[in-house]
């Protein structure tokens, strides 16, 4: 029977803490790695949607650039996180967070010449560096989960349950049933084919039980309840909030 990912993550975090203390060296790194390979992790990356296309539940041709941290010896490491609780809020707000198998993350890191390894939970005491060593086949499906295309893993439960939130625009209902949910001029979940609307104008995401909106550096800006949004900064939206694009198009958010 497959183990719950939350239980795996917690066990990994506790083992790393004990390993780092090394009182009697009873915890072996290989034991941690064996658990790590069974786990799903979170990778922080900058995402460029400028050339992407929205295809149903998939965003095609989005360019990803994972974050890089350095240790005391200036070693370049890709940070990965076992849970959201391990990620500082101020760090979280600067990246897109992508969930994938640990083996896929390790394989991607292993194939990047500019990286020397990865570090698990770099900002907490449950941190551990892993240097390059093949964990899985680079031609496997796991490897292809991280590249120039974001293809969210199909889970038993959707990211956002249909009916929990919707937008009323032009007397039409648009259910926010996925994350990210895109509003823009072309190939978006809500398409507004006007020149004053940017190709990707805003992105709505669902995270930690909250809906958030970010203006994707649009040409003419976005307001929520009359307040102009700073580009590429996420703001929480709640039931009844009004979204205004380019000071011309208005829509209302309803959250059940």
VOPAGU-2260 file (C-alpha; in pm, 1 decimal, decimal comma):
REM VOPAGU-2260
SITE   aa  ch    i         X         Y         Z
SITE  UNK   A    0       0,0       0,0       0,0
SITE  UNK   A    1     140,7     339,2    -102,0
SITE  UNK   A    2     232,4     564,5     187,4
SITE  UNK   A    3      71,1     901,2     235,5
SITE  UNK   A    4     295,6    1177,1      96,8
SITE  UNK   A    5     241,5    1397,2     403,5
SITE  UNK   A    6     357,0    1113,4     631,8
SITE  UNK   A    7     659,3    1051,5     409,4
SITE  UNK   A    8     751,9    1420,8     414,2
SITE  UNK   A    9     722,8    1437,3     793,0
SITE  UNK   A   10     938,9    1127,0     836,7
SITE  UNK   A   11    1202,2    1266,9     598,4
SITE  UNK   A   12    1212,4    1596,8     787,2
SITE  UNK   A   13    1255,4    1422,0    1123,6
SITE  UNK   A   14    1528,0    1191,6     988,4
SITE  UNK   A   15    1719,6    1486,9     844,0
SITE  UNK   A   16    1705,9    1670,3    1178,9
SITE  UNK   A   17    1846,9    1363,5    1354,9
SITE  UNK   A   18    2106,2    1310,0    1083,1
SITE  UNK   A   19    2226,5    1670,1    1112,3
SITE  UNK   A   20    2277,5    1632,5    1487,3
SITE  UNK   A   21    2481,1    1311,4    1439,2
SITE  UNK   A   22    2513,0    1218,2    1808,0
SITE  UNK   A   23    2583,1     851,2    1734,7
SITE  UNK   A   24    2544,6     851,9    1355,2
SITE  UNK   A   25    2257,9     604,5    1375,2
SITE  UNK   A   26    2079,4     774,1    1084,8
SITE  UNK   A   27    2225,4     692,4     742,3
SITE  UNK   A   28    2195,4     930,9     448,1
SITE  UNK   A   29    2101,8     642,0     218,6
SITE  UNK   A   30    1794,4     573,2     436,6
SITE  UNK   A   31    1682,5     932,1     387,6
SITE  UNK   A   32    1744,0     911,8      11,4
SITE  UNK   A   33    1537,8     593,4     -16,8
SITE  UNK   A   34    1240,9     770,3     144,0
SITE  UNK   A   35    1306,6    1085,0     -58,1
SITE  UNK   A   36    1276,1     892,7    -385,7
SITE  UNK   A   37     923,1     785,6    -289,1
SITE  UNK   A   38     811,5    1139,8    -207,5
SITE  UNK   A   39     662,4    1428,3    -402,0
SITE  UNK   A   40     841,3    1759,1    -351,2
SITE  UNK   A   41     789,4    2127,0    -430,1
SITE  UNK   A   42    1027,0    2310,8    -663,9
SITE  UNK   A   43    1044,6    2691,0    -681,3
SITE  UNK   A   44    1080,2    2836,7   -1030,0
SITE  UNK   A   45    1034,1    3155,8   -1225,8
SITE  UNK   A   46     780,1    3100,3   -1502,1
SITE  UNK   A   47     770,9    3299,3   -1824,1
SITE  UNK   A   48     426,5    3278,1   -1984,9
SITE  UNK   A   49     503,8    3523,5   -2267,5
SITE  UNK   A   50     512,7    3255,5   -2539,3
SITE  UNK   A   51     274,2    3005,0   -2384,9
SITE  UNK   A   52     -53,4    2864,9   -2513,4
SITE  UNK   A   53    -344,5    2752,5   -2295,4
SITE  UNK   A   54    -465,4    2406,0   -2396,4
SITE  UNK   A   55    -744,8    2292,8   -2165,5
SITE  UNK   A   56    -575,8    2187,2   -1839,9
SITE  UNK   A   57    -227,5    2240,5   -1982,8
SITE  UNK   A   58      -6,4    2541,8   -2037,1
SITE  UNK   A   59     215,5    2478,4   -2339,1
SITE  UNK   A   60     556,8    2639,4   -2402,4
SITE  UNK   A   61     590,0    2807,9   -2063,6
SITE  UNK   A   62     956,7    2856,8   -1984,2
SITE  UNK   A   63    1073,5    2748,0   -1637,9
SITE  UNK   A   64    1388,1    2856,4   -1456,7
SITE  UNK   A   65    1436,9    2690,5   -1116,9
SITE  UNK   A   66    1582,1    2890,7    -830,5
SITE  UNK   A   67    1947,1    2836,3    -732,8
SITE  UNK   A   68    2096,0    2875,1    -383,9
SITE  UNK   A   69    2461,0    2857,3    -281,4
SITE  UNK   A   70    2623,7    2700,5      21,4
SITE  UNK   A   71    2927,4    2833,7     206,5
SITE  UNK   A   72    3156,5    2703,5     -66,5
SITE  UNK   A   73    2950,9    2875,8    -339,4
SITE  UNK   A   74    2819,0    2540,4    -460,8
SITE  UNK   A   75    2514,5    2590,1    -684,7
SITE  UNK   A   76    2219,0    2390,7    -553,1
SITE  UNK   A   77    1855,3    2363,0    -660,4
SITE  UNK   A   78    1623,6    2404,5    -358,5
SITE  UNK   A   79    1337,3    2158,3    -312,6
SITE  UNK   A   80    1083,8    2143,7     -29,8
SITE  UNK   A   81     901,1    1853,2     129,7
SITE  UNK   A   82     601,4    2065,4     238,5
SITE  UNK   A   83     475,6    2421,3     205,5
SITE  UNK   A   84     546,2    2470,2     577,0
SITE  UNK   A   85     918,4    2451,4     498,4
SITE  UNK   A   86     898,9    2752,8     262,2
SITE  UNK   A   87     927,0    3106,9     405,1
SITE  UNK   A   88     632,5    3326,4     305,1
SITE  UNK   A   89     855,3    3603,0     165,6
SITE  UNK   A   90    1034,0    3345,1     -51,7
SITE  UNK   A   91     709,5    3181,2    -159,8
SITE  UNK   A   92     571,8    3507,6    -298,0
SITE  UNK   A   93     857,0    3539,6    -549,6
SITE  UNK   A   94     820,8    3205,1    -728,0
SITE  UNK   A   95     578,2    2966,1    -886,6
SITE  UNK   A   96     571,3    2646,2    -681,0
SITE  UNK   A   97     558,9    2324,3    -879,6
SITE  UNK   A   98     489,4    1981,6    -729,1
SITE  UNK   A   99     662,6    1681,2    -884,7
SITE  UNK   A  100     819,1    1350,3    -788,1
SITE  UNK   A  101    1152,7    1376,1    -608,1
SITE  UNK   A  102    1310,6    1152,8    -871,5
SITE  UNK   A  103    1200,6    1391,2   -1147,6
SITE  UNK   A  104    1344,5    1688,8    -961,0
SITE  UNK   A  105    1672,7    1507,0    -898,7
SITE  UNK   A  106    1699,9    1395,4   -1260,9
SITE  UNK   A  107    1635,3    1747,3   -1387,6
SITE  UNK   A  108    1904,0    1881,7   -1154,1
SITE  UNK   A  109    2143,1    1605,8   -1259,3
SITE  UNK   A  110    2102,3    1701,8   -1626,2
SITE  UNK   A  111    2172,8    2073,1   -1565,3
SITE  UNK   A  112    2543,5    2138,0   -1607,8
SITE  UNK   A  113    2530,0    2461,7   -1406,9
SITE  UNK   A  114    2398,6    2280,7   -1097,1
SITE  UNK   A  115    2609,2    2078,3    -853,1
SITE  UNK   A  116    2324,3    1923,4    -661,3
SITE  UNK   A  117    2004,3    1998,5    -473,5
SITE  UNK   A  118    1924,5    2092,2    -117,1
SITE  UNK   A  119    1615,3    1976,7      69,3
SITE  UNK   A  120    1441,5    2243,1     281,0
SITE  UNK   A  121    1734,3    2489,2     268,7
SITE  UNK   A  122    1579,8    2745,6     507,5
SITE  UNK   A  123    1511,5    2510,8     801,8
SITE  UNK   A  124    1697,5    2274,2    1030,9
SITE  UNK   A  125    1555,6    1987,4     823,7
SITE  UNK   A  126    1797,5    2065,8     538,4
SITE  UNK   A  127    2015,0    1819,2     350,9
SITE  UNK   A  128    2238,8    1853,1      44,3
SITE  UNK   A  129    2237,7    1583,1    -222,8
SITE  UNK   A  130    2508,0    1595,8    -488,8
SITE  UNK   A  131    2481,3    1466,4    -843,0
SITE  UNK   A  132    2421,8    1096,2    -873,0
SITE  UNK   A  133    2171,6     927,3   -1104,7
SITE  UNK   A  134    1852,4     824,9    -927,5
SITE  UNK   A  135    1634,1     748,7   -1225,8
SITE  UNK   A  136    1636,1     708,6   -1602,7
SITE  UNK   A  137    1678,7    1053,1   -1767,6
SITE  UNK   A  138    1448,5     942,1   -2051,5
SITE  UNK   A  139    1169,6     839,7   -1815,8
SITE  UNK   A  140     829,0    1004,7   -1795,9
SITE  UNK   A  141     931,9    1152,8   -1459,5
SITE  UNK   A  142    1204,9    1358,3   -1624,7
SITE  UNK   A  143     964,4    1509,1   -1871,9
SITE  UNK   A  144     750,3    1649,0   -1590,5
SITE  UNK   A  145     995,0    1938,4   -1570,7
SITE  UNK   A  146    1094,8    2120,3   -1888,2
SITE  UNK   A  147     951,0    2374,3   -2125,7
SITE  UNK   A  148     593,0    2256,7   -2065,8
SITE  UNK   A  149     400,4    2265,9   -1739,4
SITE  UNK   A  150     189,1    1951,1   -1727,2
SITE  UNK   A  151      26,7    1921,6   -1382,7
SITE  UNK   A  152       5,9    1567,1   -1253,1
SITE  UNK   A  153    -352,1    1440,3   -1259,6
SITE  UNK   A  154    -451,4    1378,5    -899,8
SITE  UNK   A  155    -749,6    1187,3    -765,1
SITE  UNK   A  156    -887,5    1520,2    -641,8
SITE  UNK   A  157    -864,4    1835,6    -857,4
SITE  UNK   A  158    -667,4    2135,3    -732,5
SITE  UNK   A  159    -990,9    2331,0    -705,6
SITE  UNK   A  160   -1328,2    2157,9    -677,8
SITE  UNK   A  161   -1571,7    2274,9    -942,2
SITE  UNK   A  162   -1829,5    2512,8    -800,7
SITE  UNK   A  163   -1616,8    2644,9    -515,8
SITE  UNK   A  164   -1543,1    2969,3    -698,2
SITE  UNK   A  165   -1659,4    3145,1   -1011,7
SITE  UNK   A  166   -1636,2    3474,3   -1195,0
SITE  UNK   A  167   -1930,9    3661,4   -1341,4
SITE  UNK   A  168   -1829,5    3852,1   -1654,1
SITE  UNK   A  169   -2054,2    3981,9   -1932,7
SITE  UNK   A  170   -2351,1    3800,7   -1771,4
SITE  UNK   A  171   -2166,4    3470,0   -1805,2
SITE  UNK   A  172   -2041,5    3232,6   -1534,8
SITE  UNK   A  173   -1681,4    3108,7   -1548,3
SITE  UNK   A  174   -1597,6    2840,5   -1292,0
SITE  UNK   A  175   -1246,4    2860,4   -1146,8
SITE  UNK   A  176   -1183,2    2486,9   -1156,8
SITE  UNK   A  177    -806,3    2479,5   -1202,4
SITE  UNK   A  178    -490,4    2657,3   -1095,4
SITE  UNK   A  179    -353,5    2863,5   -1260,5
SITE  UNK   A  180    -665,0    3020,1   -1411,2
SITE  UNK   A  181    -576,2    3274,7   -1680,7
SITE  UNK   A  182    -760,2    3585,1   -1803,1
SITE  UNK   A  183    -623,5    3746,5   -2117,7
SITE  UNK   A  184    -656,5    3839,4   -2481,8
SITE  UNK   A  185    -582,2    3500,4   -2641,9
SITE  UNK   A  186    -632,7    3132,9   -2554,3
SITE  UNK   A  187    -724,0    3208,4   -2193,5
SITE  UNK   A  188    -981,0    3062,0   -1953,6
SITE  UNK   A  189   -1160,8    3395,4   -1989,6
SITE  UNK   A  190   -1070,0    3543,3   -2325,8
SITE  UNK   A  191   -1127,9    3914,5   -2386,1
SITE  UNK   A  192   -1022,5    3986,9   -2747,5
SITE  UNK   A  193    -951,2    4357,8   -2704,0
SITE  UNK   A  194    -626,2    4540,6   -2783,0
SITE  UNK   A  195    -615,8    4702,7   -2438,2
SITE  UNK   A  196    -609,9    4356,9   -2275,2
SITE  UNK   A  197    -270,3    4184,5   -2257,4
SITE  UNK   A  198    -220,5    3832,7   -2393,7
SITE  UNK   A  199    -193,8    3709,9   -2034,9
SITE  UNK   A  200    -344,2    3986,9   -1826,0
SITE  UNK   A  201    -397,8    3823,3   -1486,7
SITE  UNK   A  202    -347,3    3483,9   -1328,9
SITE  UNK   A  203    -565,1    3343,5   -1050,8
SITE  UNK   A  204    -422,7    3063,2    -837,9
SITE  UNK   A  205    -544,6    2850,4    -548,3
SITE  UNK   A  206    -305,0    2790,9    -261,2
SITE  UNK   A  207    -341,2    2690,5     103,2
SITE  UNK   A  208    -718,9    2725,9      86,9
SITE  UNK   A  209    -709,9    3076,8     -60,7
SITE  UNK   A  210    -764,4    3225,3    -404,6
SITE  UNK   A  211    -500,1    3473,0    -517,7
SITE  UNK   A  212    -468,6    3702,6    -817,4
SITE  UNK   A  213    -162,5    3855,4    -983,5
SITE  UNK   A  214    -138,1    4107,9   -1263,8
SITE  UNK   A  215     101,4    3951,7   -1514,6
SITE  UNK   A  216     277,7    4281,9   -1588,5
SITE  UNK   A  217      -7,6    4381,5   -1819,6
SITE  UNK   A  218      13,7    4694,0   -2033,5
SITE  UNK   A  219    -287,7    4870,5   -1883,0
SITE  UNK   A  220    -299,2    4728,2   -1533,3
SITE  UNK   A  221    -546,6    4557,4   -1301,2
SITE  UNK   A  222    -750,0    4679,0   -1003,2
SITE  UNK   A  223    -917,6    4478,8    -727,1
SITE  UNK   A  224   -1188,4    4667,8    -539,1
SITE  UNK   A  225   -1043,5    4989,4    -682,5
SITE  UNK   A  226    -684,0    4922,2    -572,6
SITE  UNK   A  227    -425,1    4889,0    -848,1
SITE  UNK   A  228    -215,5    4573,7    -828,3
SITE  UNK   A  229     161,0    4570,0    -843,8
SITE  UNK   A  230     282,4    4353,3   -1135,4
SITE  UNK   A  231     354,6    3987,6   -1056,2
SITE  UNK   A  232     260,5    4016,8    -688,5
SITE  UNK   A  233     -15,9    3788,7    -563,1
SITE  UNK   A  234    -308,3    3932,1    -365,0
SITE  UNK   A  235    -580,5    3734,1    -191,3
SITE  UNK   A  236    -929,7    3766,3    -339,4
SITE  UNK   A  237   -1249,4    3692,4    -151,3
SITE  UNK   A  238   -1619,9    3652,2    -213,4
SITE  UNK   A  239   -1773,1    3957,2    -379,1
SITE  UNK   A  240   -1444,5    4119,9    -486,0
SITE  UNK   A  241   -1448,7    4320,5    -808,6
SITE  UNK   A  242   -1171,7    4277,1   -1065,8
SITE  UNK   A  243   -1116,7    4556,2   -1318,8
SITE  UNK   A  244    -889,2    4514,0   -1621,3
SITE  UNK   A  245    -748,1    4817,9   -1805,3
SITE  UNK   A  246   -1013,5    5036,4   -1635,9
SITE  UNK   A  247   -1263,9    4898,7   -1889,6
SITE  UNK   A  248   -1360,6    4538,9   -1814,5
SITE  UNK   A  249   -1517,9    4450,7   -1478,3
SITE  UNK   A  250   -1600,4    4113,9   -1326,8
SITE  UNK   A  251   -1710,6    3984,6    -986,4
SITE  UNK   A  252   -1564,4    3691,2    -792,1
SITE  UNK   A  253   -1796,3    3456,0    -601,6
SITE  UNK   A  254   -1643,7    3206,4    -361,7
SITE  UNK   A  255   -1853,9    2939,9    -190,1
